[in-house]
Amino acid sequence: MLEYFVHLDQDDPPDDLLIAVAEVPSDLKRETLRVTSLPRNWRDPVAPPELTRFGDRFVQRAESCLLTIPSVLVPGENNCLINPAHADYEKILVRNPEPLRYDARMFQTRRRRPH
């Protein structure tokens, strides 16, 4: 949610987002993208264009259903991309989506506290 949130327009937050929990079997074939494979500037606020190539190749190869990628926002954490065109996608159980509403406080400008 945070990875998506940082790209939202704070003056026009979307009102049509959904969130769903997915149960992913542990035996699904997955790939892991290591930080060492990424360009030096991969954490820049404007993502370097070459980052999209990793996801494009993952989908085109269709060797794995899941791609684990490093989180830009939380060092040491990961995100997981799911390839819905992969044959194993049907093994993932997606629970009923629900409306997702970001808390309005997330869109407020924070004032710095005096020390």
A tleap script that builds the chain and sets N, CA, C and O, in Angstrom:
source leaprc.protein.ff14SB
mol = sequence {
  NMET LEU GLU TYR PHE VAL HIE LEU ASP GLN
  ASP ASP PRO PRO ASP ASP LEU LEU ILE ALA
  VAL ALA GLU VAL PRO SER ASP LEU LYS ARG
  GLU THR LEU ARG VAL THR SER LEU PRO ARG
  ASN TRP ARG ASP PRO VAL ALA PRO PRO GLU
  LEU THR ARG PHE GLY ASP ARG PHE VAL GLN
  ARG ALA GLU SER CYS LEU LEU THR ILE PRO
  SER VAL LEU VAL PRO GLY GLU ASN ASN CYS
  LEU ILE ASN PRO ALA HIE ALA ASP TYR GLU
  LYS ILE LEU VAL ARG ASN PRO GLU PRO LEU
  ARG TYR ASP ALA ARG MET PHE GLN THR ARG
  ARG ARG ARG PRO CHIE
}
set mol.1.N position { 0.826 -1.187 0.000 }
set mol.1.CA position { 0.000 0.000 0.000 }
set mol.1.C position { 0.870 1.250 0.000 }
set mol.1.O position { 0.535 2.252 -0.632 }
set mol.2.N position { 1.994 1.182 0.718 }
set mol.2.CA position { 2.874 2.351 0.745 }
set mol.2.C position { 3.523 2.591 -0.613 }
set mol.2.O position { 3.661 3.734 -1.048 }
set mol.3.N position { 3.918 1.517 -1.277 }
set mol.3.CA position { 4.565 1.659 -2.584 }
set mol.3.C position { 3.617 2.363 -3.565 }
set mol.3.O position { 4.060 3.154 -4.398 }
set mol.4.N position { 2.349 2.080 -3.466 }
set mol.4.CA position { 1.358 2.719 -4.331 }
set mol.4.C position { 1.055 4.142 -3.857 }
set mol.4.O position { 0.911 5.066 -4.658 }
set mol.5.N position { 0.963 4.288 -2.548 }
set mol.5.CA position { 0.591 5.568 -1.954 }
set mol.5.C position { 1.529 6.696 -2.367 }
set mol.5.O position { 1.076 7.808 -2.638 }
set mol.6.N position { 2.817 6.425 -2.418 }
set mol.6.CA position { 3.772 7.496 -2.721 }
set mol.6.C position { 3.594 8.057 -4.128 }
set mol.6.O position { 4.139 9.114 -4.446 }
set mol.7.N position { 2.840 7.366 -4.967 }
set mol.7.CA position { 2.614 7.840 -6.334 }
set mol.7.C position { 1.259 8.509 -6.521 }
set mol.7.O position { 0.925 8.934 -7.627 }
set mol.8.N position { 0.483 8.605 -5.462 }
set mol.8.CA position { -0.839 9.214 -5.555 }
set mol.8.C position { -0.762 10.731 -5.572 }
set mol.8.O position { 0.148 11.325 -4.993 }
set mol.9.N position { -1.715 11.344 -6.234 }
set mol.9.CA position { -1.849 12.795 -6.227 }
set mol.9.C position { -2.592 13.168 -4.955 }
set mol.9.O position { -3.769 12.840 -4.802 }
set mol.10.N position { -1.911 13.851 -4.043 }
set mol.10.CA position { -2.547 14.157 -2.755 }
set mol.10.C position { -3.751 15.077 -2.899 }
set mol.10.O position { -4.598 15.125 -2.007 }
set mol.11.N position { -3.842 15.809 -4.009 }
set mol.11.CA position { -4.992 16.688 -4.225 }
set mol.11.C position { -6.169 15.960 -4.855 }
set mol.11.O position { -7.272 16.502 -4.927 }
set mol.12.N position { -5.943 14.746 -5.308 }
set mol.12.CA position { -6.999 13.999 -5.970 }
set mol.12.C position { -6.849 12.502 -5.679 }
set mol.12.O position { -6.622 11.716 -6.599 }
set mol.13.N position { -6.974 12.101 -4.404 }
set mol.13.CA position { -6.822 10.674 -4.094 }
set mol.13.C position { -7.933 9.855 -4.749 }
set mol.13.O position { -9.090 10.276 -4.762 }
set mol.14.N position { -7.588 8.692 -5.289 }
set mol.14.CA position { -8.601 7.872 -5.966 }
set mol.14.C position { -9.635 7.342 -4.976 }
set mol.14.O position { -9.329 7.081 -3.812 }
set mol.15.N position { -10.847 7.192 -5.457 }
set mol.15.CA position { -11.904 6.659 -4.598 }
set mol.15.C position { -12.394 5.301 -5.091 }
set mol.15.O position { -13.426 4.802 -4.641 }
set mol.16.N position { -11.642 4.706 -6.023 }
set mol.16.CA position { -12.085 3.439 -6.601 }
set mol.16.C position { -11.075 2.304 -6.395 }
set mol.16.O position { -11.091 1.324 -7.139 }
set mol.17.N position { -10.205 2.426 -5.400 }
set mol.17.CA position { -9.217 1.389 -5.139 }
set mol.17.C position { -9.837 0.218 -4.400 }
set mol.17.O position { -10.780 0.377 -3.625 }
set mol.18.N position { -9.288 -0.965 -4.656 }
set mol.18.CA position { -9.718 -2.175 -3.969 }
set mol.18.C position { -8.504 -2.828 -3.335 }
set mol.18.O position { -7.378 -2.651 -3.798 }
set mol.19.N position { -8.739 -3.578 -2.278 }
set mol.19.CA position { -7.686 -4.366 -1.650 }
set mol.19.C position { -8.215 -5.778 -1.476 }
set mol.19.O position { -9.383 -5.983 -1.148 }
set mol.20.N position { -7.344 -6.744 -1.700 }
set mol.20.CA position { -7.734 -8.142 -1.549 }
set mol.20.C position { -6.566 -8.907 -0.933 }
set mol.20.O position { -5.402 -8.586 -1.172 }
set mol.21.N position { -6.889 -9.898 -0.157 }
set mol.21.CA position { -5.897 -10.781 0.421 }
set mol.21.C position { -5.789 -11.992 -0.498 }
set mol.21.O position { -6.796 -12.535 -0.952 }
set mol.22.N position { -4.560 -12.403 -0.763 }
set mol.22.CA position { -4.343 -13.571 -1.617 }
set mol.22.C position { -3.625 -14.651 -0.826 }
set mol.22.O position { -2.681 -14.371 -0.087 }
set mol.23.N position { -4.074 -15.868 -0.985 }
set mol.23.CA position { -3.384 -17.017 -0.404 }
set mol.23.C position { -2.546 -17.637 -1.511 }
set mol.23.O position { -3.070 -18.161 -2.494 }
set mol.24.N position { -1.231 -17.565 -1.328 }
set mol.24.CA position { -0.299 -18.038 -2.356 }
set mol.24.C position { 0.336 -19.337 -1.863 }
set mol.24.O position { 1.015 -19.341 -0.836 }
set mol.25.N position { 0.122 -20.434 -2.582 }
set mol.25.CA position { 0.744 -21.701 -2.168 }
set mol.25.C position { 2.271 -21.577 -2.135 }
set mol.25.O position { 2.869 -20.940 -3.002 }
set mol.26.N position { 2.879 -22.182 -1.143 }
set mol.26.CA position { 4.330 -22.068 -0.972 }
set mol.26.C position { 5.117 -22.771 -2.075 }
set mol.26.O position { 6.303 -22.498 -2.258 }
set mol.27.N position { 4.468 -23.673 -2.813 }
set mol.27.CA position { 5.200 -24.414 -3.839 }
set mol.27.C position { 5.153 -23.747 -5.225 }
set mol.27.O position { 5.658 -24.314 -6.194 }
set mol.28.N position { 4.559 -22.561 -5.325 }
set mol.28.CA position { 4.547 -21.870 -6.614 }
set mol.28.C position { 5.958 -21.445 -6.980 }
set mol.28.O position { 6.716 -20.972 -6.134 }
set mol.29.N position { 6.302 -21.618 -8.253 }
set mol.29.CA position { 7.633 -21.229 -8.706 }
set mol.29.C position { 7.754 -19.712 -8.659 }
set mol.29.O position { 6.881 -18.986 -9.135 }
set mol.30.N position { 8.857 -19.252 -8.074 }
set mol.30.CA position { 9.073 -17.814 -7.933 }
set mol.30.C position { 10.514 -17.458 -8.267 }
set mol.30.O position { 11.429 -18.275 -8.157 }
set mol.31.N position { 10.676 -16.227 -8.674 }
set mol.31.CA position { 11.997 -15.667 -8.937 }
set mol.31.C position { 12.221 -14.558 -7.922 }
set mol.31.O position { 11.273 -13.967 -7.406 }
set mol.32.N position { 13.489 -14.285 -7.644 }
set mol.32.CA position { 13.837 -13.208 -6.731 }
set mol.32.C position { 14.806 -12.273 -7.427 }
set mol.32.O position { 15.830 -12.699 -7.962 }
set mol.33.N position { 14.475 -11.017 -7.413 }
set mol.33.CA position { 15.335 -9.981 -7.973 }
set mol.33.C position { 16.133 -9.382 -6.817 }
set mol.33.O position { 15.559 -8.835 -5.875 }
set mol.34.N position { 17.431 -9.485 -6.893 }
set mol.34.CA position { 18.311 -9.002 -5.826 }
set mol.34.C position { 18.670 -7.529 -6.037 }
set mol.34.O position { 18.727 -7.058 -7.173 }
set mol.35.N position { 18.906 -6.821 -4.967 }
set mol.35.CA position { 19.307 -5.419 -5.024 }
set mol.35.C position { 20.554 -5.261 -5.897 }
set mol.35.O position { 20.687 -4.279 -6.627 }
set mol.36.N position { 21.454 -6.222 -5.817 }
set mol.36.CA position { 22.702 -6.140 -6.588 }
set mol.36.C position { 22.465 -6.197 -8.098 }
set mol.36.O position { 23.352 -5.838 -8.873 }
set mol.37.N position { 21.299 -6.638 -8.519 }
set mol.37.CA position { 20.960 -6.697 -9.950 }
set mol.37.C position { 20.372 -5.392 -10.466 }
set mol.37.O position { 20.220 -5.206 -11.673 }
set mol.38.N position { 20.043 -4.497 -9.556 }
set mol.38.CA position { 19.348 -3.261 -9.914 }
set mol.38.C position { 20.334 -2.130 -10.219 }
set mol.38.O position { 21.465 -2.139 -9.732 }
set mol.39.N position { 19.904 -1.164 -11.023 }
set mol.39.CA position { 20.786 -0.015 -11.277 }
set mol.39.C position { 21.013 0.776 -9.987 }
set mol.39.O position { 20.202 0.714 -9.063 }
set mol.40.N position { 22.110 1.513 -9.933 }
set mol.40.CA position { 22.451 2.272 -8.723 }
set mol.40.C position { 21.343 3.198 -8.258 }
set mol.40.O position { 21.140 3.377 -7.057 }
set mol.41.N position { 20.634 3.779 -9.192 }
set mol.41.CA position { 19.613 4.783 -8.864 }
set mol.41.C position { 18.210 4.186 -8.752 }
set mol.41.O position { 17.226 4.903 -8.937 }
set mol.42.N position { 18.100 2.922 -8.461 }
set mol.42.CA position { 16.791 2.261 -8.444 }
set mol.42.C position { 15.846 2.817 -7.389 }
set mol.42.O position { 14.631 2.654 -7.506 }
set mol.43.N position { 16.379 3.470 -6.362 }
set mol.43.CA position { 15.518 4.010 -5.299 }
set mol.43.C position { 15.201 5.487 -5.494 }
set mol.43.O position { 14.593 6.102 -4.618 }
set mol.44.N position { 15.597 6.064 -6.614 }
set mol.44.CA position { 15.293 7.471 -6.881 }
set mol.44.C position { 13.784 7.692 -6.891 }
set mol.44.O position { 13.033 6.793 -7.269 }
set mol.45.N position { 13.324 8.888 -6.475 }
set mol.45.CA position { 11.885 9.166 -6.469 }
set mol.45.C position { 11.219 8.964 -7.831 }
set mol.45.O position { 10.072 8.525 -7.902 }
set mol.46.N position { 11.928 9.278 -8.896 }
set mol.46.CA position { 11.426 8.967 -10.238 }
set mol.46.C position { 12.172 7.718 -10.684 }
set mol.46.O position { 13.382 7.751 -10.905 }
set mol.47.N position { 11.445 6.628 -10.813 }
set mol.47.CA position { 12.076 5.344 -11.126 }
set mol.47.C position { 12.793 5.394 -12.468 }
set mol.47.O position { 12.245 5.904 -13.445 }
set mol.48.N position { 14.009 4.871 -12.520 }
set mol.48.CA position { 14.709 4.824 -13.801 }
set mol.48.C position { 13.977 3.889 -14.764 }
set mol.48.O position { 13.467 2.848 -14.349 }
set mol.49.N position { 13.925 4.252 -16.040 }
set mol.49.CA position { 13.159 3.466 -17.020 }
set mol.49.C position { 13.571 2.004 -17.111 }
set mol.49.O position { 12.743 1.148 -17.421 }
set mol.50.N position { 14.839 1.707 -16.844 }
set mol.50.CA position { 15.284 0.314 -16.978 }
set mol.50.C position { 14.647 -0.621 -15.960 }
set mol.50.O position { 14.697 -1.839 -16.132 }
set mol.51.N position { 14.049 -0.076 -14.903 }
set mol.51.CA position { 13.381 -0.941 -13.929 }
set mol.51.C position { 12.199 -1.679 -14.547 }
set mol.51.O position { 11.926 -2.826 -14.192 }
set mol.52.N position { 11.505 -1.032 -15.459 }
set mol.52.CA position { 10.345 -1.696 -16.068 }
set mol.52.C position { 10.758 -2.929 -16.870 }
set mol.52.O position { 9.963 -3.852 -17.046 }
set mol.53.N position { 11.980 -2.946 -17.346 }
set mol.53.CA position { 12.444 -4.107 -18.121 }
set mol.53.C position { 12.462 -5.389 -17.297 }
set mol.53.O position { 12.223 -6.474 -17.827 }
set mol.54.N position { 12.747 -5.265 -16.001 }
set mol.54.CA position { 12.758 -6.459 -15.154 }
set mol.54.C position { 11.370 -7.102 -15.121 }
set mol.54.O position { 11.238 -8.315 -15.286 }
set mol.55.N position { 10.352 -6.296 -14.910 }
set mol.55.CA position { 8.987 -6.820 -14.893 }
set mol.55.C position { 8.545 -7.308 -16.254 }
set mol.55.O position { 7.881 -8.339 -16.364 }
set mol.56.N position { 8.910 -6.571 -17.297 }
set mol.56.CA position { 8.549 -6.990 -18.658 }
set mol.56.C position { 9.142 -8.358 -18.986 }
set mol.56.O position { 8.453 -9.227 -19.519 }
set mol.57.N position { 10.419 -8.543 -18.667 }
set mol.57.CA position { 11.071 -9.835 -18.952 }
set mol.57.C position { 10.443 -10.957 -18.127 }
set mol.57.O position { 10.260 -12.068 -18.622 }
set mol.58.N position { 10.116 -10.665 -16.874 }
set mol.58.CA position { 9.473 -11.651 -16.002 }
set mol.58.C position { 8.165 -12.141 -16.638 }
set mol.58.O position { 7.908 -13.344 -16.687 }
set mol.59.N position { 7.355 -11.221 -17.116 }
set mol.59.CA position { 6.074 -11.586 -17.728 }
set mol.59.C position { 6.295 -12.306 -19.062 }
set mol.59.O position { 5.644 -13.317 -19.328 }
set mol.60.N position { 7.192 -11.808 -19.890 }
set mol.60.CA position { 7.427 -12.400 -21.210 }
set mol.60.C position { 7.979 -13.816 -21.114 }
set mol.60.O position { 7.569 -14.692 -21.876 }
set mol.61.N position { 8.910 -14.051 -20.181 }
set mol.61.CA position { 9.487 -15.399 -20.027 }
set mol.61.C position { 8.443 -16.378 -19.513 }
set mol.61.O position { 8.426 -17.542 -19.914 }
set mol.62.N position { 7.582 -15.913 -18.635 }
set mol.62.CA position { 6.502 -16.736 -18.054 }
set mol.62.C position { 7.017 -18.029 -17.442 }
set mol.62.O position { 6.334 -19.052 -17.472 }
set mol.63.N position { 8.235 -17.982 -16.881 }
set mol.63.CA position { 8.809 -19.165 -16.245 }
set mol.63.C position { 8.311 -19.328 -14.808 }
set mol.63.O position { 8.254 -20.440 -14.285 }
set mol.64.N position { 7.956 -18.223 -14.186 }
set mol.64.CA position { 7.503 -18.238 -12.799 }
set mol.64.C position { 6.230 -17.419 -12.671 }
set mol.64.O position { 5.962 -16.519 -13.468 }
set mol.65.N position { 5.462 -17.750 -11.657 }
set mol.65.CA position { 4.226 -17.016 -11.398 }
set mol.65.C position { 4.484 -15.784 -10.529 }
set mol.65.O position { 3.729 -14.813 -10.577 }
set mol.66.N position { 5.560 -15.833 -9.731 }
set mol.66.CA position { 5.836 -14.775 -8.769 }
set mol.66.C position { 7.238 -14.204 -8.956 }
set mol.66.O position { 8.188 -14.927 -9.255 }
set mol.67.N position { 7.341 -12.911 -8.774 }
set mol.67.CA position { 8.643 -12.240 -8.791 }
set mol.67.C position { 8.757 -11.420 -7.515 }
set mol.67.O position { 7.998 -10.472 -7.313 }
set mol.68.N position { 9.702 -11.780 -6.655 }
set mol.68.CA position { 9.951 -11.040 -5.432 }
set mol.68.C position { 10.961 -9.952 -5.747 }
set mol.68.O position { 12.036 -10.216 -6.285 }
set mol.69.N position { 10.595 -8.715 -5.401 }
set mol.69.CA position { 11.449 -7.569 -5.708 }
set mol.69.C position { 11.680 -6.746 -4.451 }
set mol.69.O position { 10.815 -6.702 -3.576 }
set mol.70.N position { 12.833 -6.092 -4.345 }
set mol.70.CA position { 13.096 -5.271 -3.162 }
set mol.70.C position { 12.138 -4.088 -3.070 }
set mol.70.O position { 11.755 -3.506 -4.085 }
set mol.71.N position { 11.762 -3.746 -1.860 }
set mol.71.CA position { 10.938 -2.570 -1.609 }
set mol.71.C position { 11.804 -1.321 -1.720 }
set mol.71.O position { 12.915 -1.277 -1.192 }
set mol.72.N position { 11.294 -0.323 -2.398 }
set mol.72.CA position { 12.001 0.957 -2.487 }
set mol.72.C position { 11.907 1.689 -1.156 }
set mol.72.O position { 12.856 2.354 -0.739 }
set mol.73.N position { 10.775 1.567 -0.498 }
set mol.73.CA position { 10.513 2.355 0.709 }
set mol.73.C position { 11.030 1.740 1.997 }
set mol.73.O position { 11.380 2.462 2.931 }
set mol.74.N position { 11.083 0.421 2.060 }
set mol.74.CA position { 11.455 -0.244 3.305 }
set mol.74.C position { 12.637 -1.185 3.035 }
set mol.74.O position { 12.442 -2.319 2.596 }
set mol.75.N position { 13.853 -0.714 3.297 }
set mol.75.CA position { 15.018 -1.568 3.071 }
set mol.75.C position { 14.886 -2.893 3.819 }
set mol.75.O position { 14.463 -2.930 4.974 }
set mol.76.N position { 15.250 -3.964 3.148 }
set mol.76.CA position { 15.166 -5.291 3.751 }
set mol.76.C position { 13.831 -5.963 3.553 }
set mol.76.O position { 13.696 -7.149 3.854 }
set mol.77.N position { 12.837 -5.248 3.056 }
set mol.77.CA position { 11.523 -5.832 2.778 }
set mol.77.C position { 11.371 -6.035 1.266 }
set mol.77.O position { 12.156 -5.514 0.473 }
set mol.78.N position { 10.359 -6.793 0.893 }
set mol.78.CA position { 10.118 -7.092 -0.518 }
set mol.78.C position { 8.663 -6.907 -0.888 }
set mol.78.O position { 7.774 -6.880 -0.037 }
set mol.79.N position { 8.450 -6.783 -2.183 }
set mol.79.CA position { 7.117 -6.816 -2.767 }
set mol.79.C position { 7.086 -8.023 -3.685 }
set mol.79.O position { 8.131 -8.541 -4.077 }
set mol.80.N position { 5.904 -8.465 -4.022 }
set mol.80.CA position { 5.777 -9.624 -4.889 }
set mol.80.C position { 4.868 -9.281 -6.062 }
set mol.80.O position { 3.719 -8.877 -5.883 }
set mol.81.N position { 5.407 -9.451 -7.260 }
set mol.81.CA position { 4.602 -9.275 -8.465 }
set mol.81.C position { 4.028 -10.628 -8.853 }
set mol.81.O position { 4.701 -11.652 -8.744 }
set mol.82.N position { 2.797 -10.624 -9.300 }
set mol.82.CA position { 2.124 -11.854 -9.715 }
set mol.82.C position { 1.845 -11.768 -11.211 }
set mol.82.O position { 1.327 -10.762 -11.695 }
set mol.83.N position { 2.189 -12.821 -11.936 }
set mol.83.CA position { 1.933 -12.875 -13.369 }
set mol.83.C position { 0.602 -13.598 -13.603 }
set mol.83.O position { 0.558 -14.826 -13.531 }
set mol.84.N position { -0.481 -12.865 -13.881 }
set mol.84.CA position { -1.786 -13.512 -14.064 }
set mol.84.C position { -1.874 -14.352 -15.332 }
set mol.84.O position { -2.819 -15.123 -15.497 }
set mol.85.N position { -0.894 -14.212 -16.235 }
set mol.85.CA position { -0.893 -15.021 -17.460 }
set mol.85.C position { -0.195 -16.362 -17.249 }
set mol.85.O position { -0.225 -17.214 -18.137 }
set mol.86.N position { 0.424 -16.561 -16.106 }
set mol.86.CA position { 1.137 -17.819 -15.827 }
set mol.86.C position { 0.128 -18.919 -15.490 }
set mol.86.O position { -0.913 -18.656 -14.889 }
set mol.87.N position { 0.448 -20.150 -15.883 }
set mol.87.CA position { -0.467 -21.279 -15.661 }
set mol.87.C position { -0.774 -21.504 -14.178 }
set mol.87.O position { -1.873 -21.945 -13.843 }
set mol.88.N position { 0.172 -21.211 -13.292 }
set mol.88.CA position { -0.046 -21.435 -11.861 }
set mol.88.C position { -0.873 -20.344 -11.190 }
set mol.88.O position { -1.221 -20.463 -10.015 }
set mol.89.N position { -1.184 -19.295 -11.918 }
set mol.89.CA position { -1.961 -18.202 -11.333 }
set mol.89.C position { -3.273 -18.715 -10.741 }
set mol.89.O position { -3.725 -18.223 -9.707 }
set mol.90.N position { -3.872 -19.690 -11.387 }
set mol.90.CA position { -5.165 -20.207 -10.907 }
set mol.90.C position { -5.064 -20.882 -9.543 }
set mol.90.O position { -6.085 -21.124 -8.900 }
set mol.91.N position { -3.848 -21.191 -9.092 }
set mol.91.CA position { -3.661 -21.800 -7.777 }
set mol.91.C position { -3.705 -20.770 -6.649 }
set mol.91.O position { -3.791 -21.130 -5.475 }
set mol.92.N position { -3.646 -19.504 -7.007 }
set mol.92.CA position { -3.696 -18.435 -6.009 }
set mol.92.C position { -5.152 -18.141 -5.687 }
set mol.92.O position { -5.958 -17.873 -6.579 }
set mol.93.N position { -5.474 -18.194 -4.414 }
set mol.93.CA position { -6.836 -17.911 -3.979 }
set mol.93.C position { -6.921 -16.443 -3.573 }
set mol.93.O position { -6.300 -16.020 -2.597 }
set mol.94.N position { -7.690 -15.682 -4.327 }
set mol.94.CA position { -7.867 -14.263 -4.019 }
set mol.94.C position { -9.216 -14.107 -3.335 }
set mol.94.O position { -10.264 -14.422 -3.899 }
set mol.95.N position { -9.162 -13.621 -2.126 }
set mol.95.CA position { -10.395 -13.407 -1.369 }
set mol.95.C position { -11.147 -12.202 -1.933 }
set mol.95.O position { -10.599 -11.439 -2.729 }
set mol.96.N position { -12.374 -12.040 -1.526 }
set mol.96.CA position { -13.199 -10.958 -2.049 }
set mol.96.C position { -12.549 -9.603 -1.841 }
set mol.96.O position { -12.194 -9.249 -0.717 }
set mol.97.N position { -12.392 -8.848 -2.910 }
set mol.97.CA position { -11.833 -7.503 -2.762 }
set mol.97.C position { -12.779 -6.601 -1.981 }
set mol.97.O position { -14.000 -6.751 -2.030 }
set mol.98.N position { -12.184 -5.672 -1.267 }
set mol.98.CA position { -12.953 -4.687 -0.504 }
set mol.98.C position { -12.457 -3.299 -0.885 }
set mol.98.O position { -11.318 -3.150 -1.328 }
set mol.99.N position { -13.292 -2.291 -0.721 }
set mol.99.CA position { -12.827 -0.925 -1.009 }
set mol.99.C position { -11.631 -0.569 -0.132 }
set mol.99.O position { -11.588 -0.903 1.053 }
set mol.100.N position { -10.679 0.103 -0.727 }
set mol.100.CA position { -9.508 0.572 0.001 }
set mol.100.C position { -9.570 2.079 0.105 }
set mol.100.O position { -9.644 2.785 -0.901 }
set mol.101.N position { -9.542 2.552 1.305 }
set mol.101.CA position { -9.548 3.991 1.544 }
set mol.101.C position { -8.316 4.324 2.363 }
set mol.101.O position { -8.151 3.835 3.481 }
set mol.102.N position { -7.457 5.153 1.808 }
set mol.102.CA position { -6.327 5.642 2.586 }
set mol.102.C position { -6.865 6.622 3.618 }
set mol.102.O position { -7.761 7.412 3.323 }
set mol.103.N position { -6.329 6.572 4.805 }
set mol.103.CA position { -6.720 7.489 5.864 }
set mol.103.C position { -6.404 8.915 5.415 }
set mol.103.O position { -5.316 9.175 4.901 }
set mol.104.N position { -7.332 9.824 5.603 }
set mol.104.CA position { -7.170 11.216 5.151 }
set mol.104.C position { -5.931 11.869 5.747 }
set mol.104.O position { -5.360 12.776 5.141 }
set mol.105.N position { -5.510 11.425 6.920 }
set mol.105.CA position { -4.316 12.005 7.547 }
set mol.105.C position { -3.066 11.746 6.724 }
set mol.105.O position { -2.077 12.467 6.857 }
set mol.106.N position { -3.097 10.728 5.878 }
set mol.106.CA position { -1.934 10.426 5.050 }
set mol.106.C position { -1.722 11.494 3.978 }
set mol.106.O position { -0.631 11.601 3.420 }
set mol.107.N position { -2.736 12.267 3.694 }
set mol.107.CA position { -2.641 13.295 2.658 }
set mol.107.C position { -2.376 14.679 3.230 }
set mol.107.O position { -2.251 15.647 2.480 }
set mol.108.N position { -2.290 14.781 4.541 }
set mol.108.CA position { -2.043 16.069 5.170 }
set mol.108.C position { -0.556 16.346 5.213 }
set mol.108.O position { 0.254 15.434 5.379 }
set mol.109.N position { -0.204 17.606 5.064 }
set mol.109.CA position { 1.182 18.005 5.216 }
set mol.109.C position { 1.502 18.037 6.698 }
set mol.109.O position { 0.778 18.652 7.482 }
set mol.110.N position { 2.563 17.392 7.077 }
set mol.110.CA position { 2.940 17.330 8.482 }
set mol.110.C position { 3.803 18.523 8.837 }
set mol.110.O position { 4.728 18.882 8.109 }
set mol.111.N position { 3.493 19.114 9.941 }
set mol.111.CA position { 4.339 20.201 10.459 }
set mol.111.C position { 5.449 19.590 11.284 }
set mol.111.O position { 5.246 18.623 12.018 }
set mol.112.N position { 6.607 20.166 11.153 }
set mol.112.CA position { 7.740 19.701 11.947 }
set mol.112.C position { 7.568 20.159 13.380 }
set mol.112.O position { 7.172 21.295 13.643 }
set mol.113.N position { 7.865 19.275 14.288 }
set mol.113.CA position { 7.801 19.609 15.709 }
set mol.113.C position { 9.089 20.306 16.111 }
set mol.113.O position { 10.170 19.926 15.663 }
set mol.114.N position { 8.978 21.320 16.952 }
set mol.114.CA position { 10.204 21.947 17.448 }
set mol.114.C position { 10.957 20.971 18.345 }
set mol.114.O position { 10.352 20.141 19.023 }
set mol.115.N position { 12.241 21.076 18.340 }
set mol.115.CA position { 13.075 20.160 19.162 }
set mol.115.C position { 13.103 20.581 20.589 }
set mol.115.O position { 13.749 19.932 21.412 }
savepdb mol mol.pdb
quit
